[in-house]
Amino acid sequence: MFKSKVLKAGAFSLALATVVTGCASEPDEGATTDEGGDSDGSAEEGGSGEAGGDLKIGVLSDINTLDPHTASDVPSGQVHTAIYETLTKFNEDMELEPLLAESWEATDENVWEFKLVEGVQFHDGSDFNAEVVKANVERILDEEIGSPRAILFEIIDEVNVIDDYTVEFVTEDPFAPLPDHFAHYASSIVSKESIDGDYEAMEDGDQAGAYINQNPAGTGFFEFEEWNSGNDVKLVNFEDYWGENAKVDTVTLEVIPEDLTRLGNLESGDMHIVDPVTASDLARVEGNEGVEPYIRDGASITYLGFNMEKEPFDDPLVRQALDMALDKQAMLDGILEGTGEAANGPINDTQFGYSADIPVQEQDIEGAKELLAKAGYEDGFETTIWTNDSRERQDIAELAQANFEEIGVTADINTVEWGAYLDATGAGEHDMFILGLSLGTGDADYPLHMLFHSDNAGPPGNRVFMKDDEFDALLQEARIEQDEDQRLALYKEAVEYLNEEQPMSFLYHPSHIMGMQSNVQGFWADGSGIYQLQDVTIN
């Protein structure tokens, strides 16, 4: 019987001022799989089947945009990773590797120099070079664009073109994780022609990203063909790719919102890969001949957030009480079927800054009642839990609803379509909400800033609307600290601070569970659950 492919992302260690060099002609997408659990060792390094065919992937949600700099969602990131590329990348073990940058080094305490790969062309025929990199980073930082990912590079003061294939980044303070940040798919490099066209369209009244949405030109091994909003996205093999070409001819990502329909399409052969497979359906996949589960320990966090700008969630005692009422172990056992791991904060051991010394909050109903009474809500109150149309998150909402009822809090559940959900929670319309974040840089700086820094309140990611000058100052201190041990201590302090203020309940770090036909080879996903499709073949 098939045994699940389980990939364990190792703890990521901070790279300090080192030169990293790799192959300049071809990207290495075939890293060795680090397998754990009861894996049968069948996760291939690269597709060994015949090239060609249309790879069909059934997904839960549609993308929001083809512009990587204005996106803030994983479904869009799945497409961006196939058609665009970044300067650096993480392999299966969360180790940093070259991609469009062949090497990089810290030439001064606040200066990074990147050497770029030569001879790369975009899908629109234009050349990749240092000027293009400069235009991309400056676009992400442009307040007129309003990128929700500007936090990745806001520490950059200057982008200097040294020569055609050398670019220099001057940071306002020393910042060791900068090469890691360039591995995040939000830093995908768009052709300068597309960027220039987008600015021209903005002058004519269009929204930022509107032109790129119609003209998405990257350097990736797939190029964009068609987006039927709400239905599917189609990509085609880019034959002039600068490295090793993708194996399949085309990729179609089809939106199938219903979990059982998605699974049925996998079993019938209509889909080669489906994502996600809910934990409750895992046994069905494992017991079905011809299909296999793919399980990846995730670099991500699932949380229940509190709108700190609304009563009674502006009171930390209330937030602590609600967190204390939750049975997180029941979520792991009952909803995740034993996959995933309990969270003691927003990051796990895939991130520099994680500490295992911080305890996980266990359920304490009587303690929660005492905190509510101390806050003046001994009789409880009425509220709402917002969630999107994910069965797993709906299950979380129902369990949380039952837990809250035990302490006298009546919570109605409001289920909202994905795009509208992001808009509404970004606007602060919610009371409580369930969401997650991919920890895509291997360093605590990004998720802690994204979720909690005052500057990111609202759509950029801080949907709890935490605005705390003391915490902001702590994040800045950790960001610029050069001593690795001291930096670790500062992040431990930051997570302990969050567990005291409780802007959200840190529920768990989920495993990414997908299903695929047994004849699919060469597929893997990174710690954020982003598909790696270059080496996929279909037998």
N, C-alpha and C positions, 0 to 999 in steps of 0.2 A: 504493500500500500504506500502511496505517496506520502512523504513527510514534508511538512511545511518548510519553505525556504525562509530561514530566519537570519536576518543580518543585524549584527550588533555594531553600532557606531561607537568607536573607542573614544575615550576622553581626548579632547583637543587641547594641545599645549601651545602656549603663545610663542610665536616666532619673533625674535627680537633682532632687528638690524642685521639680517643675514641675506646673503645673495642666494636666490633660488633660480636654478637654471634648468631648462628642459629642451626637448626637441623643438626646433623652430619651424619645421616643415609640416608636421602632422600632430594633431592633438591626440593624447593618449587617453582614450575612453575605455580601454579594456583592462582596468585595474583588477588585481586579484580579489576575489570575494572573501571576506572574513565572515565565516559562517559559525553560528552557535546553535544552541538548543538541540533539537533532534533532526537537524538538517541532513539530507541525504547527499549533500555535496553536488547537487545538480544545477546550481546557479552558474551558468556558463560565463566565461570571460568575454566571449564574443559570439555572435551568431554563427553557427556552423552549418545552417541550412542553406537552401538555395536563395540567391538574391532575387528581389522583385516582389510584386504583390502589393496589395493595399492593406495596411495595418489598421484595424478598426478598434477604437478604444471607446467604451461606454462610460460616460462620466456623469456625476450627479448634477453639476451646475454649469451654466454657460459662462464664457469669459465676459469680462466687462469692457476690455479695451485691448487693442493691439499695440498701444504705446506703453512701453515698459516703465517710463519715467512718471507716468500719471496713474499707474495701477497700484492697487493695494490688496490684491486677492490672489490666492494660489491658483484657481482655475485659469486666470489670465497668464500667470507665471508658467504654467505648463506649456503654453504655446510659445511664449517668449523664449524659453530655453531651447526650443527646437529651431527657431528662425533667427535668433540673435545669439551673440556670444559675449562673454565677459573677459576682462583682462586675466583673471585667475579663476580657478575652479577647485572644488573639493572632490576627492575621489571617494570611493565607497567607505573608506575608513576615516573620513573627515580630515584627510591630510591635504594641505594646500599644494596645488600644482599649477604650472603655467597653462595659459590658453592663448589669448591674443597678445599677452605679454610673455616674452620668452625668458625674462629675468627681471629682478628688481632688487634694490638695495637702499638702505638708509645712508645717504651721503653726509648727513648732518643730523643732529638730534630732532630737528623738525623739518627735514627735507627727505622725500622719497623720490628715487629716480627709477623709471620703468623703461626697459628696452622692449620695443614692440616687434612682433613678427612682420617680416617683409613679404610683399607679393600677395597680400590678401585683398580680395575684391568683394564689394557688397553685391547684393542681388540686383541692384540697379546699375551695376557696371562701374560705379565709382570706387576710388581707392581708399583703403584703410591706412591711416597714418596718424602722427601725433596731433595734427590739427583737428582731426575728427574726434580724438579722445578729449581734447580740450573743449571742443564744442559740446560734447555730451555731458561732461561733468559740469560745465557752466550752465547748461540747460537744466540739469537736475537742481542746481542751486538757485536758479532764477526764481525770485518771488512771484513774478508774473505767471510762471508756469504752475506754481503751487504744488510741486511734487510732494506726495506724502512720504517719499523716501529721501528727502533732502537731508534727513538726520544722518544718513550714512556718510555724508561728505561735508557736513556743515563746518567741520573743523578745518577744512582746506581754505587757505587765504588766497593762494595764487596757483594757477596752472600755467606752467611755462613750457613752450616748445623749444627743446634744445636743438634738435634736428628732425628730419622727417620721421625718424623711428625712435626718438628718445623724448620722453615727456617727464617733466618734473612737477611734483606736488609739494608746495610749501604749506605747512600746517601752522595754525596759530599757536599750538602747543605740541610737544612731542606726542606722537600717537602711533604706538606699535601695531595696533590691529588694522591699519589702513589696507594692507594687501588682502586681508581676510574680507574686508568690506567689498572689495572689487570682485569677489566671487559671488556676491548676492545677485540673483537674476534681475533685481531692480536696477542694477548698474549696467544692463545690457547696452551694447554699443549700436546706435542707430546711424545710418548713413547721414553725412552732412547735408546732402541734397534733401533728404526728408526733413531734417531739422530746419533748414532754411525755408523749405516750403511751408512748414508748420507755422513759423513766425510770420511769413507773408499772409497766410490764411487768418492768423490772429489779427493782423492789421485790418483785414477786411471784415472782422467781426466774429470769426469762428472761435470756438473754445480751444484751449490748449489741447493738443493731441488729436484734433479732428482730422488734420491732413495726414498725420502718421497713421491714423486708424484706417485711412484709405490707401496709404502708400507705405506699408511697413517693410523697410529694406534693412536686412541685417547681413551678417556674414555666415550664418549658420548652415548646417548641412541640409536643412529643409528650407524652402521658401513658401511664402503665403500664396494660396490660390483663391480661397473663397471662405467667407463667413456668412452663414445663414443664421441670423440672430435667433436664439432660442432653440435652434435645431442642431447645427454642427459647424465645425471648422475643418477645412481641408488644406493640407500642406502637400507639397510635391518635392521630390528629391532635387536638390540643387546640384546639377551635374558639374558646374564649374567651381565647386567647393575647394578651398585651398588645401584641405587635408584629406583624410580618408573619407570617401563618400559613405553616406548612409546606405544600408543594404536594401531596404524596401523602397518601392517606387513612390508610394504616397502614404499619408497618414490621415485618417478621418477621426476626429473626436466628436462623438455623437452624444447629445444631451439626453439622458434617460433618468428623469428624476426619481422614479419609483424603484426602490431597492430590489424587489422581487422580479420586476420586469428586466432590470439590468442583469440580474443573475440568470434569469431564463435565457436571455440573449447570449450569454456566455456558454451555457450548456447546449444551446441549439447550434452553436457555431457561428451565429450572426456577429458576435463580437470576439475579438482575440484576447482583449484585456478589458476588465471592468474595474472601476475605482469610484467609491470604496466598496468593499465587502464589509457589511456589519459583522461584529464579532458573533452575534447570534446566528449568522448564516455560515460561519466558518466550518462547522462540522459538515454541513451539506456540500461545501466545495471539496473538502478533504475526502468525502466518501463517494464522489462522483468521478467515474472513470473518464479520462480525457481532459479534465481540467485540474488545475493546481492552485493553491493559495500562494501568494507572495507576501511575506510579512517582513517589515523593516522596523526595527526599533527607531522611534522617531526623535528628531531634534525639533520638538514642538511642545506647546503647552495648551491644554484646554482649561478654560476658567469660567467662573460665573462672576461677572462684574457688577458693581454697584454704582449707580449714578450719584456721585458725591455732591452734586449740585442740587439734589432734590431731598426733601425731608421724607422719611427719617434717616436717609442714607448719608446725610451730612454729619451724623453722629457716629464716631468710631465704635462706641459700645454696641450700637445696633449692628454694625457690620461684623464685629467680632462675634456677636450672638448668632447671626445667620450662618457664619462660617462654622461655628462650633456645632450647629444643629445638623450639618450635612454628614451623611454616612458615606464617606468617600470610598471606604473598603467595599461597600455594597455596589458602588458604581463599577469598581474594578472587577468584582466577582460576577455581578449580575448582568451588567451592560456590556462590559468588555470581555467577558468570558475568560478572565485570567490573563489577558494580554495587557500591555501597557504597564505603567508603574505609578505609584502614588507620588504626588508632588509636594515638596516641602517649600516651594517657591516657584518663581516663573521660569527658572532654568534647570536643566539636568546636566548629567555628566558629559554631554557632548559639547559643553560650553566652558571656556576658560572663565573662572569666577565661581564655579559651582562648589558648594560645601555640603558634604554628607553629614556634618555635625548638627545641622538644623533639623529639629524633629518635625514630623508630619502631624498636623492637627487631627486628633481623633475626635469622633463624635462624643458630645457631652450635653445631653438634653437638659439636665438640671442646671448645669453651669450656664447654658445659653439662656434659660428662663431667668436666672438671676441677673445676667447682664441686661436683658430686656427690661426687667423691672427697675434696675438701677438707672436706665436711660429714660424711664417714665412710660414704658409701654408694657406694663405687667399684663394687660389684657390683649396684647398683640396689636396687629393692624392689618389692613388690606393692601395688596400691592399686585404687581404683575411681573411675570418672568417672560422675557422676549427670547425667541429662538428662531432660527431659519428652518427650512424644510429638509433638515437632515434627521433621519430616524434616530440616530444615536443621540443627537442633541435634544430631540423631543423626549427620548427616554430619560435623559438627564433631568430635563425640566420636570417631568412627572415624579421622579424620585425626590428631587428637591422640594417640589410642591408638598409631597407627603411628609418629608422631614420638617418643613416649616410649620405644617399644621400641628405638629407635636408641641410646638412652643407658642401656639396661638396666632401664628401669622398665616393669613389666608392669601394665597398667591394664585391668580389666574394666569393661564398660559396663552401668550400671543404669538402665533406662528406666522412668519412673514417671508415672502419670496426673497431669494438671496440678494439680488441687486437692491431692492427696496429696503432690505434689512440693513445693509451697509450704510445706505443713505440715512435711514432713521436713527440708527445708533450713533452715527457720526454727528447728527444734529442734536443729540441728547434728548430724544423723545421718550426713551425707555426709563424704567425703574431699575430692574435687574435684567441682565442679558447673558447669553451663553455664546462664547466665541473661542477662537484659538489663534495662536500666532506661530508661524514657522521661525525657528531659531537659526536663520540662514547664514550667519557669519562665523559661528564657532566661538564667539566672544560675548560676554555679558553686556558689553556696552550698548549694542544695538537693541536687544529686546527691552532692557530696562529704560532706555531713552524712549523707545517707541511707545511703550505701554504706559509710562508714568511721568515723563518730563512735561512740565507746564507748557512748553512750546508746542507740544504735539497733541494738546487737548482737542478732541473732535475727530474729524476724518483721518488725520495722519496716523491714528492708532490709539491715542489715550482716550478711549471711549468711557472711562470711569470719571473723566474730568478731574483728575488729581492735580492740584496746583499747590505745590509745597516747596517753598524756597529752600528750606533746609535740605530736603531730599535732592533737589536740583543741584545744590552745591556739593553734596556727597557724590553724585554721579560725575560731576566735573572733576572732582579730586581724583576719583578712580580712573577716569579717562586719561588723565595726563601723567599719572604716577608711573615712573619708570622701573621701580623696584617690583619684581614679579610677586614676591611674597607679600609685600605691603598692598599691592593691588588686589590680590586674592582676599586679604583681610578686609579691605574696603568693600568688596562686593558681598562678603559675608555680612558685614554690618548693614549694607543696603537691603539685603533680603530680610534680615531680622527686623529692620525698620518697617518694611512692607508688611510683615506678619503681625506687627503691632498696630499699624494704621489700618490694615485690612481693606485696601481699595477693591479687592476682589478675593474670591475664594480660589485658591490654586487647587484644581481638582486632580488632574493627572497628566502624565506625559503619554499620549497614546502611541500605540504601534500603528504603522500604516499597513492596512490589510487590503490587498487587491486580489483579484482572481484572473487567471490567464489559462488559455488552452495549452495543453502539454506540448503542442508542436511549435510554440513560440520559444525562441532561444535568444540569448543575449540581452534580455531586458533586465534592468535594475532601476531602482529609485534611490535618490539621495536621502539624507536625514530629514529633509523637509517634505519628503514624499514627491519630489519633482521627478518626472519620468526622464530616463536616459535612453534615448531611442536610436542612437547612431549605429549600434551594432546589432539591432534586432533583426532576426530573420524568421520566416514562417516556413516550416517544412510541409 
